[in-house]
Amino acid sequence: MLDGLLALYPVGLIGLTLVALIAPQRTGLMALTQVFAHFLFLPLLLLLPLAVLVRLSFLRLALGAALAVFLIVYPPAFHVGSAPPPATTEAQVRIMTWNLFYGRVSPEQLQAQLEAYQPDILLVQEMLGEDFVVTEWLTTQYPYHFIGSYTTAPGMAIFSRYPIIEASVPQFTEAHWDMPRIIWARLGIEGHTLSVVNAHPIPPRTFGTNCAVWRCYNQGPRDAQIVDLRRFVDEIRAQTGDPLILGGDMNVTEREEAYFDLAHGLVDVHRAVGRGFGASWRPGTLQVPFGLLRIDYFFTAPGVRPLKVSTDCQWYGSDHCVLVGDFRVEEQGLIGKP
């Protein structure tokens, strides 16, 4: 009897995972469990000693099945090997994206990380906190920059060592847009053109201030913004013909339906060339040197090849980790090439 009772949890977890795959939800308790689904597997570690030390055959079978489901549905990335050296018609670029937690990352700490990683392009979100100052050092090192304001999510910016050919903040009038949350720039990079999109969709919300999160969890506005974001990305690709990199704080995990809306037709750089789970966010109150959820991303469109990506989760003042990626801009991005 004990064997069967203990096996109920892993069996139920397998069932919950299958339901999420077959009929994923965007609101309510099921939607919330999809976000934190991988953490629900952690209690299985407490059952493992019993399965090993005591002859509980049902529990062993259930744990084995649960482990198989976890590895199939939530596998970590294990990229091996190195990319070949770039051809003469290709340019290599390093991009860093970081949510500065409403300016709680100091200008000095931002400078330290930029000096450490030496990105060619910096995407920031939530830069304009009360004490944050855009320093002369930053604008000297990155002389081409497109800085938003408190009206952009707030404080989004693109800093570049390469010339910005054009840039804009797309405007949306639909009710699900609380403020502009996308900025875009077209860069000239060693005879190539590259479109870079920095995005920060709204986090999921509850239906009202007096509504329990588990019952009223609502991804609707965020999901609608992600649909508009993808439409904008596709329009930019069609208009410019550029290779394109999309980065930023997307406020969506890879276990949610909106992730697939976002990633469709693009390359998730962590899945392509990353290692581990790539978790990039933790509550700011914890200040731990690791992430819990992966919500910061790079995506690439044809014409850009991901080479490497790393996630630095040391505590520098932000609830988000630093994400740094190396990319190759390929021949179809040549300026003047039809």
ZIJO-V283940 format. One record per run of one state. SS is the DSSP state (H for helix, E for strand, C for the rest). FROM is the first residue (numbers start at 1). LEN is the number of residues. If there is no record, write none. Layout:
BEGIN
{{SS:FROM:LEN} {SS:FROM:LEN}}
END
This chain:
BEGIN
{{C:1:1} {H:2:21} {C:23:4} {E:27:1} {H:28:8} {C:36:1} {H:37:5} {C:42:2} {H:44:10} {C:54:3} {H:57:17} {C:74:3} {E:77:2} {C:79:12} {E:91:9} {C:100:7} {H:107:11} {C:118:3} {E:121:5} {C:126:10} {H:136:6} {C:142:2} {E:144:4} {C:148:9} {E:157:4} {C:161:2} {E:163:6} {C:169:13} {E:182:8} {C:190:2} {E:192:8} {C:200:5} {E:205:2} {C:207:6} {H:213:4} {E:217:2} {C:219:1} {H:220:21} {C:241:2} {E:243:7} {C:250:7} {H:257:7} {C:264:3} {E:267:2} {H:269:5} {C:274:1} {E:275:2} {C:277:4} {E:281:1} {C:282:11} {E:293:1} {C:294:2} {E:296:5} {C:301:3} {E:304:9} {C:313:7} {E:320:1} {C:321:1} {E:322:8} {C:330:1} {H:331:3} {E:334:1} {C:335:4}}
END
